[in-house]
Amino acid sequence: MTAAWIFDLDNTLYPASCRLFDQVDARIGAYVQHVLGLADRGEARRIQKAYLRSHGTTLRGLMDEHGVDPDAYMAHVHDIDVTPVPPDPALDAALARLPGRKLIFTNGDRRHAARVLDRLGVAHHIEAVVDSAATDHVPKPHAYAYDVLVARHAVDPARAVLVDDMPRNLEPAAARGMTTVWVEHDSAWARLDHTGDEPFIHHRTRDLAAWLRRAASGA
């Protein structure tokens, strides 16, 4: 029996089609433009995505290259309207049937996670949120973030499932012996040079609640 179910938050627990993360993405770009004093919004977006690719998150790049305060950054980029996220009774029911602990593992912050989980109606299932601050703002897919998750919450990787919408975040989990689930959607940025056919992706779905129902019936 699986002992721990570990879920990414954004574009994983809620459908990417609700476009919530578009708000975060736009506010990240605005923050980069402001902090770096850039007149060109296009240049800000180029830097934003370059840091995402090279550092794991734009925040980590801004911290390493420009000494940005992570708390100020998180407060700014997550100052969004979460009402586009629909309550999800199907996900609530699937999580209720799923044996084992449920954790959130996100490169965002705890406050954003709490707002989204409350909106979905699934917060009562979640034992803990491992956010950016918990990993010293070292993000997925860096190995350190996974080591913090495993050590702090006594996760047995051989009895854990990690669910994420970005293939690159699944690779370190699989390397530690976790089962991986890719929540597939149509964002090219989610793939970041991955095809989705990599051997470290053990399962894939476009309907997380349905996949969890099937998993619960076979657990």
C-alpha positions as CSV (number, residue, x, y, z in Angstrom):
1,M,0.0,0.0,0.0
2,T,1.2,3.5,-0.8
3,A,2.2,5.4,2.3
4,A,2.5,8.9,0.9
5,W,0.8,10.8,-2.0
6,I,2.8,13.9,-2.9
7,F,1.1,16.5,-5.1
8,D,2.4,19.5,-6.8
9,L,-0.1,22.4,-6.6
10,D,-0.3,24.7,-9.6
11,N,-1.7,23.2,-12.8
12,T,-1.8,19.8,-11.1
13,L,-4.5,19.8,-8.4
14,Y,-6.5,22.3,-10.4
15,P,-7.0,22.2,-14.2
16,A,-4.5,24.3,-16.2
17,S,-7.5,25.3,-18.4
18,C,-8.8,27.6,-15.6
19,R,-5.7,29.7,-16.4
20,L,-5.1,30.7,-12.7
21,F,-1.3,30.4,-13.2
22,D,-1.5,32.9,-16.0
23,Q,-2.0,35.5,-13.3
24,V,1.0,34.4,-11.4
25,D,3.1,34.3,-14.6
26,A,2.1,37.8,-15.5
27,R,2.9,39.1,-12.0
28,I,6.3,37.4,-12.1
29,G,7.1,39.2,-15.4
30,A,6.0,42.5,-13.9
31,Y,8.2,41.9,-10.8
32,V,11.2,41.1,-12.9
33,Q,10.7,44.2,-15.0
34,H,10.3,46.4,-11.9
35,V,13.2,44.9,-9.9
36,L,15.7,45.0,-12.8
37,G,14.5,48.4,-14.1
38,L,13.7,47.2,-17.5
39,A,11.8,49.3,-20.0
40,D,11.1,46.4,-22.3
41,R,8.5,43.9,-21.1
42,G,9.7,41.4,-23.6
43,E,13.2,41.4,-22.2
44,A,11.8,40.9,-18.7
45,R,9.9,37.9,-19.9
46,R,13.0,36.5,-21.6
47,I,14.9,36.8,-18.3
48,Q,12.0,35.3,-16.4
49,K,11.9,32.2,-18.5
50,A,15.7,31.9,-18.7
51,Y,15.9,31.9,-14.9
52,L,13.1,29.3,-14.8
53,R,15.1,27.1,-17.1
54,S,18.5,27.6,-15.5
55,H,17.7,28.0,-11.8
56,G,14.5,25.9,-11.3
57,T,12.4,29.0,-10.6
58,T,12.5,32.7,-11.6
59,L,12.7,33.5,-7.9
60,R,15.9,31.4,-7.4
61,G,17.5,33.1,-10.3
62,L,16.6,36.6,-8.9
63,M,17.9,35.5,-5.5
64,D,21.2,34.2,-6.9
65,E,21.8,36.9,-9.5
66,H,20.2,40.0,-7.8
67,G,19.7,39.3,-4.1
68,V,15.9,39.6,-4.3
69,D,14.0,39.1,-1.1
70,P,12.0,35.9,-1.5
71,D,9.2,37.0,0.9
72,A,8.5,40.2,-1.0
73,Y,8.6,38.3,-4.3
74,M,6.1,35.6,-3.1
75,A,3.7,38.2,-1.7
76,H,3.7,40.1,-5.0
77,V,3.4,37.2,-7.4
78,H,0.6,35.4,-5.5
79,D,-1.5,38.5,-5.0
80,I,-4.1,37.1,-7.4
81,D,-7.8,36.2,-7.7
82,V,-8.2,32.5,-7.0
83,T,-11.9,32.4,-8.0
84,P,-11.1,30.9,-11.5
85,V,-10.3,27.7,-9.6
86,P,-13.6,25.7,-9.5
87,P,-14.5,23.7,-6.4
88,D,-13.7,20.1,-7.2
89,P,-16.0,17.5,-5.5
90,A,-14.7,14.7,-7.7
91,L,-11.1,15.4,-6.5
92,D,-12.4,15.7,-2.9
93,A,-14.1,12.3,-3.2
94,A,-11.0,10.7,-4.8
95,L,-8.7,11.9,-2.1
96,A,-11.1,10.7,0.6
97,R,-10.9,7.1,-0.9
98,L,-7.1,7.2,-1.3
99,P,-5.3,5.4,1.5
100,G,-2.1,7.0,2.9
101,R,-0.8,10.5,3.7
102,K,-1.3,13.4,1.4
103,L,1.3,16.1,1.1
104,I,1.7,19.2,-1.1
105,F,5.2,19.8,-2.6
106,T,5.2,23.2,-4.3
107,N,7.7,25.8,-5.5
108,G,5.1,28.4,-4.5
109,D,4.4,29.5,-0.9
110,R,2.2,28.2,1.9
111,R,-0.3,31.0,1.8
112,H,-1.0,30.5,-1.9
113,A,-1.3,26.8,-1.4
114,A,-3.8,27.3,1.4
115,R,-6.0,29.6,-0.7
116,V,-6.0,27.2,-3.6
117,L,-6.7,24.2,-1.5
118,D,-9.6,26.0,0.2
119,R,-11.0,27.0,-3.1
120,L,-10.8,23.4,-4.4
121,G,-12.4,22.1,-1.2
122,V,-9.7,19.6,-0.4
123,A,-7.6,21.3,2.3
124,H,-8.8,18.8,5.0
125,H,-7.1,15.9,3.2
126,I,-3.6,17.5,3.3
127,E,-1.2,16.6,6.2
128,A,1.5,19.2,5.3
129,V,2.6,21.7,2.7
130,V,6.3,21.6,1.7
131,D,6.7,25.0,0.1
132,S,9.6,27.1,-1.2
133,A,10.5,28.4,2.2
134,A,10.6,24.9,3.6
135,T,13.4,24.0,1.1
136,D,15.3,27.2,1.7
137,H,14.0,28.4,-1.7
138,V,15.9,25.7,-3.5
139,P,13.2,24.6,-5.9
140,K,12.2,21.4,-7.7
141,P,13.9,19.8,-9.6
142,H,17.0,20.4,-7.5
143,A,17.9,17.3,-5.4
144,Y,18.0,19.2,-2.2
145,A,14.3,20.0,-2.3
146,Y,13.4,16.3,-2.5
147,D,15.9,15.4,0.3
148,V,14.2,18.0,2.6
149,L,10.8,16.5,1.7
150,V,11.8,13.0,2.4
151,A,13.7,13.8,5.6
152,R,11.3,16.3,7.2
153,H,8.2,14.2,6.6
154,A,9.7,10.7,7.0
155,V,8.7,9.7,3.4
156,D,9.7,6.2,2.3
157,P,10.3,6.8,-1.4
158,A,9.6,3.2,-2.3
159,R,6.1,3.7,-0.9
160,A,5.4,7.2,-2.3
161,V,3.8,8.6,-5.4
162,L,4.7,12.0,-6.7
163,V,2.3,13.8,-9.0
164,D,3.4,16.9,-11.0
165,D,2.6,18.7,-14.3
166,M,6.2,19.2,-15.2
167,P,8.2,16.2,-16.3
168,R,11.5,17.5,-15.1
169,N,10.1,17.5,-11.5
170,L,9.3,13.8,-11.8
171,E,12.9,12.7,-12.7
172,P,14.5,13.3,-9.2
173,A,11.5,11.6,-7.6
174,A,11.9,8.5,-9.8
175,A,15.6,8.5,-9.1
176,R,14.8,8.2,-5.4
177,G,12.5,5.2,-6.0
178,M,9.1,7.1,-6.1
179,T,6.3,6.2,-8.5
180,T,5.6,9.2,-10.7
181,V,2.4,10.6,-12.3
182,W,2.5,13.3,-15.0
183,V,-0.6,15.5,-15.1
184,E,-0.4,16.4,-18.8
185,H,-1.8,19.7,-20.2
186,D,-1.0,21.8,-23.3
187,S,1.5,24.2,-21.9
188,A,4.8,23.9,-23.8
189,W,6.6,25.5,-20.8
190,A,5.4,22.7,-18.6
191,R,7.4,20.3,-20.7
192,L,10.7,22.3,-20.8
193,D,12.6,20.2,-23.3
194,H,10.8,16.9,-22.3
195,T,8.6,14.9,-24.6
196,G,6.6,13.1,-21.9
197,D,7.8,9.7,-23.0
198,E,10.8,9.6,-20.6
199,P,11.2,6.4,-18.7
200,F,11.0,8.2,-15.3
201,I,7.3,9.0,-16.1
202,H,5.5,6.0,-14.9
203,H,1.9,7.1,-15.4
204,R,0.2,10.0,-17.2
205,T,-3.2,11.5,-17.1
206,R,-5.3,14.5,-18.1
207,D,-7.9,13.8,-15.4
208,L,-6.3,13.6,-12.0
209,A,-9.5,12.8,-10.0
210,A,-10.3,9.9,-12.4
211,W,-6.8,8.5,-12.2
212,L,-6.8,8.7,-8.4
213,R,-10.2,6.9,-8.3
214,R,-8.6,4.0,-10.3
215,A,-5.5,4.0,-8.1
216,A,-7.7,3.9,-4.9
217,S,-9.6,0.9,-6.2
218,G,-6.4,-1.0,-6.9
219,A,-4.6,0.1,-3.7
